[in-house]
């Protein structure tokens, strides 16, 4: 006589760790990036050859400058960073 054991319930998968709550500054910067991305998408729809390149470049530079200001980074501080970190911030 062979006895069978009852099947055990499978363990529930572990929930992924929740990220830390974003700061108000990070949320504001994300909204800024979204707004600038929408502007860039609108400009890209213009049928003028090459116009989007110049306008998108200006939008990108302005966005990076605003984010740097939001986090209190001056151009001198960015220049003092090691090259690997400077490319992440610049």
QUIMO-V920649 format. One record per backbone hydrogen bond with DSSP energy under -1.0 kcal/mol. NH is the residue of the N-H (numbers start at 1). CO is the residue of the C=O. Records with the same first field share a line. If there is no record, write none. Layout:
NH=CO / CO
This chain:
27=23
28=24
29=25
30=26
31=27
32=28
33=29
34=30
35=31
36=32
37=33
38=34
39=35
40=36
41=37
42=38
43=39
44=40
46=43
51=48
54=50
55=51
56=52
57=53
58=54
59=55
60=56
61=57
62=58
63=59
64=60
65=61
66=62
67=63
68=64
69=65
70=66
71=67
72=69
73=68
78=74
79=75
80=76
81=78
86=82
87=83
89=85
90=86
